Amino acid sequence: MKLLVGLGNPGARYEGNRHNIGFMALDRIAEAHGLGPWRSRFQGEAAEGRLGETRVMLLKPTTFMNLSGQSVGEAMRYLKLTPADIIVFHDELDLAPGKLRVKEGGGHAGHNGLRSIHQHIGETYGRVRLGIGHPGDKARVAGYVLSDFAKAEQDWLDDLLRGVADGAPALAAGDAGRFQNAVAARTSPPRNANPRPAKAPEPPASATPHNRADTEVPTQSVADRLRALSDRFR
């Protein structure tokens, strides 16, 4: 069994925030694969089912971001899982908007949700880092992650979430490469492979207009024309 965790903050106030992209990813997976219904469990909202051949539980902690580890730890212990069975979806400032990376273990890089999970289960769990971009100034980070995605960002956000849902069975099966390929197919579709129509070939010489020299009738000299007229009246 795999435990897929999405990070975010509960309540309508935070629903569209960049910080809640982890919740959004799990909602899209549940919708696309018919998992659920969502029930209150483990200090969060949980939904069960299968992704391909793998049994999974989706978990959205409702403890607020900086206490996410309480929910994850409780679920892990109840389900008798190890950190290696857990994959956390979270927002990533250090990736461009719409980019995604899969990572195993490592530090929390100052992310409050990951920091809390580290405190409760250690660092050897998997992560899906969902790029939201950086505001450019460290002082603006808090306001940036706690603000909604802009209308102009909806297209790439939808493509990214569709890709996550498409690839979720591969991720649950442990095939990170196939998962990332599924995301790339949505976020970086191949350009139209059809080449531009070839330039029309030059028509053969026989089809081109004749040169002026070929079409002009030799002009009679004035003397020849007078001689011809005199011959007619003799």
VENVEN-V560670 format. One record per residue. RES is the residue in one small letter. OMEGA is omega in degrees with one decimal (999 if undefined). NEAR is the number of other C-alpha atoms within 10 Angstrom. Layout:
{{RES,OMEGA,NEAR} {RES,OMEGA,NEAR}}
This chain:
{{m,176.2,15} {k,174.8,24} {l,178.5,25} {l,-174.8,25} {v,172.5,27} {g,-178.4,27} {l,179.4,28} {g,175.8,30} {n,-176.6,25} {p,173.8,18} {g,-176.3,10} {a,-178.5,8} {r,-174.4,11} {y,-168.1,15} {e,-176.8,18} {g,-177.6,18} {n,173.6,19} {r,179.8,25} {h,-176.2,27} {n,-177.9,25} {i,175.4,28} {g,174.1,23} {f,-178.5,24} {m,-179.3,24} {a,180.0,26} {l,176.9,25} {d,-178.7,21} {r,176.5,18} {i,-179.1,22} {a,-178.8,23} {e,-175.2,13} {a,-173.6,13} {h,174.5,16} {g,178.1,14} {l,178.0,20} {g,7.2,15} {p,176.4,12} {w,178.3,16} {r,178.0,12} {s,179.4,13} {r,172.0,16} {f,-178.2,20} {q,-179.7,17} {g,174.1,21} {e,-174.5,17} {a,176.1,22} {a,-176.9,21} {e,176.3,18} {g,179.1,16} {r,169.8,17} {l,-171.7,23} {g,-179.9,14} {e,-172.8,10} {t,174.9,16} {r,-176.5,15} {v,165.3,21} {m,172.9,22} {l,-176.9,26} {l,173.4,29} {k,180.0,32} {p,177.6,28} {t,-178.5,21} {t,-167.3,17} {f,-167.9,18} {m,-171.3,21} {n,174.7,17} {l,-176.0,19} {s,-177.3,29} {g,178.2,24} {q,-179.0,20} {s,-177.8,24} {v,180.0,26} {g,179.5,21} {e,179.6,16} {a,-179.9,20} {m,-178.5,18} {r,-178.9,12} {y,-177.3,9} {l,179.5,12} {k,178.7,10} {l,173.1,15} {t,176.7,15} {p,179.7,19} {a,178.9,14} {d,-173.5,18} {i,175.7,21} {i,-176.1,23} {v,175.7,24} {f,-177.3,25} {h,177.6,27} {d,-178.0,26} {e,-179.8,24} {l,-173.6,22} {d,173.5,14} {l,178.4,16} {a,178.9,13} {p,178.5,18} {g,177.5,21} {k,-176.7,20} {l,174.7,21} {r,174.7,13} {v,-176.0,17} {k,175.1,15} {e,176.2,12} {g,179.3,14} {g,-176.9,13} {g,-179.0,12} {h,176.5,14} {a,177.2,11} {g,179.0,8} {h,-174.1,15} {n,178.3,17} {g,178.2,24} {l,178.2,25} {r,-179.8,20} {s,178.9,21} {i,176.7,23} {h,-176.8,20} {q,-174.5,14} {h,-177.3,17} {i,-176.5,18} {g,-171.9,17} {e,-171.7,18} {t,176.7,18} {y,180.0,19} {g,177.9,20} {r,167.1,21} {v,-175.4,24} {r,-175.6,21} {l,-173.3,28} {g,174.9,22} {i,-178.1,25} {g,-177.3,18} {h,-179.4,17} {p,177.0,14} {g,-178.5,9} {d,-177.6,8} {k,-178.5,9} {a,-177.8,9} {r,-173.4,11} {v,-176.4,14} {a,179.1,11} {g,-179.0,10} {y,-176.9,20} {v,-179.9,21} {l,173.2,18} {s,-177.1,17} {d,171.1,17} {f,178.8,18} {a,179.4,10} {k,-178.8,7} {a,-179.6,8} {e,-172.3,13} {q,-178.0,11} {d,-179.2,11} {w,178.7,16} {l,179.5,22} {d,178.0,17} {d,-179.7,17} {l,-178.4,26} {l,175.0,24} {r,179.1,21} {g,177.3,23} {v,179.3,26} {a,178.9,23} {d,-173.7,22} {g,-174.6,24} {a,178.0,28} {p,178.4,22} {a,178.8,20} {l,179.9,24} {a,179.3,24} {a,178.4,17} {g,-178.9,14} {d,-177.0,13} {a,179.8,18} {g,-179.9,13} {r,175.9,16} {f,-178.5,22} {q,176.0,21} {n,178.6,17} {a,177.8,21} {v,-179.6,25} {a,179.6,20} {a,177.5,16} {r,-173.2,18} {t,179.4,21} {s,-177.7,15} {p,-179.9,9} {p,177.3,9} {r,178.7,6} {n,-175.7,7} {a,-178.3,6} {n,179.9,6} {p,175.6,6} {r,178.0,7} {p,-179.5,6} {a,178.4,6} {k,-178.6,6} {a,-178.9,6} {p,176.6,6} {e,179.5,8} {p,178.9,8} {p,-176.1,7} {a,-177.6,8} {s,-177.8,7} {a,-178.4,8} {t,177.6,9} {p,179.2,9} {h,172.9,10} {n,-178.4,8} {r,-178.5,8} {a,-179.5,8} {d,-172.9,8} {t,-178.3,9} {e,174.5,8} {v,179.6,8} {p,-177.7,7} {t,176.3,6} {q,175.0,8} {s,179.8,8} {v,-179.1,8} {a,-179.8,8} {d,-179.2,9} {r,177.1,10} {l,178.7,10} {r,-179.8,10} {a,179.5,10} {l,179.4,10} {s,179.2,9} {d,-178.1,8} {r,-176.2,7} {f,176.0,6} {r,999,5}}
